[in-house]
Amino acid sequence: MDLLAVIVLYFSTLAYPGSFREGDWVNFTNFRFITSAAMDQTNIYFGTTNGVIRYDRFGNRWLDPMTITDGLPNERIDNIAYDPDYDRLYVSTPLGAAYYQPTFQQWYPAAGDFPTQLVRNDFRASALSALTTEYGYTYLNGRLTDLAFNSYQLTRGVDDGFYHLFVGTYGLGPVVINSRYGDLKRLAYGPYTEDATVIFRIDDHFWMGGGLSDGVDPGITTFDTTLQEWRWFVPRLTDGLASARLTCGIGDRKGVWLGTEYGLVHYDPESERFITMADFSPLPSVMVTSLAADSAWVYVGTDYGLGYVGRDEFKHRRKKESDSLTADSLDTGLPLSGKNRFRGWRINNLKVIDNYLYVATNRGALRRPMGYYGDFEYVNTPESMLSDDILDITKSGDSLFFATRNDVIVINTKTAQATTITDPAQFGTWHIRKILIEGGNLWAATDAGLWKYRFSDAYSRLFTVGDGMISDDVRSIEILGDYIWLATPKGAIRFFWNRPGRFD
């Protein structure tokens, strides 16, 4: 085997260790900063500061991105080009050039220099003096400007030959320009903000919160799994939205309740209108940590106790009216009163399980029947195993599972027997945050990775960046069918946990 073959073999094994392959781990991060563009017979490719994104121009849909996990030599793409003779997609990065072979779905190191002669740019600002844009944006001389006077340069683009000019921007992601009618439309893709505070699912929509770590304005991201569409909501450009740092959410197609670090937010899907209850709210704190609901009330956990609002509280109110609500105006029916507000306690989680409202707090776990407005009762074991910080609660079969920082305590609801499961190698060093149960496994979001515990044989495994994750710091976890979704400081991860033929 010659030297080049050895290099190619080595390079191709860097992407997915063990039994993983393309599509098992998909990392979605901030792809809004686009440096270059290319096109093959089917797809539009955009080089970004965090990898390559692909748009199927005939199916009008986004394909999975290609990031450093997939085999790119570096996350920053300085240039991109397509070679039709060899059906290869070339990229230039700070660590050298590479090419992608669609047949083998692999990245390989380029034997020579990046083929600059294949680079194309069909975008010319001088040829587009005026464009019709979406509300909130104006176009002038190759730049888009928003309502806050932030300006975004259009970078490079390719013309598909059917009056569609696909162009990248530096900060707003890709856009498509209809060169016949002069219309410009944004093509949102991936999380608006790299720093994902949380991820949760409401029906067929995922919601992702945005943090502040990457030095840009944070934004909320939604992903419609049915239509495969991404949307962004940025507080400074969205009326009624005070914060993008989501912590939790509940709802349905009629209405969505969002918990943030600066109040409770209601979103009306029909009018696409946000209303925030913050400074003058009746809640114990503006720092919302968890949410649950019965037929009449939304229960709101905060870092300083438990509150509530009526489910229809915002239905016919304007924002200024809802902000003027007082605690007394919401006490009709008294769903919570006195000690049941847990003033001064941190409410880590609220869960509705078997018609009980469970409350996970920094002082233990409690519950009471839904629709009953009396006192909560403690849930504990004879050894007082649940007297400390309880971070999450779930149920499977006859067992209740309580997540603590270091382990998961399991209580059999029929026998009252309690057991503990954990990873001995991580005990005392990791932080368990969220848990769920699917496919005979317990899955946990931890600051050390994604933890899997198999009930059938007590097999335990911690998935990390060495397996294909973009970050070990998993803040939140959600599941939809065969896919687990994770929120991390570097973006969202989709894990094909149930791929046939793979054994973890």
Order of alpha helices (4+ residues) and beta strands (2+ residues): alpha-beta-beta-beta-beta-beta-beta-beta-beta-beta-beta-beta-beta-beta-beta-beta-beta-beta-beta-beta-beta-beta-beta-beta-beta-beta-beta-alpha-beta-beta-beta-beta-beta-beta-beta-beta-beta-beta-beta-beta-beta-beta-beta
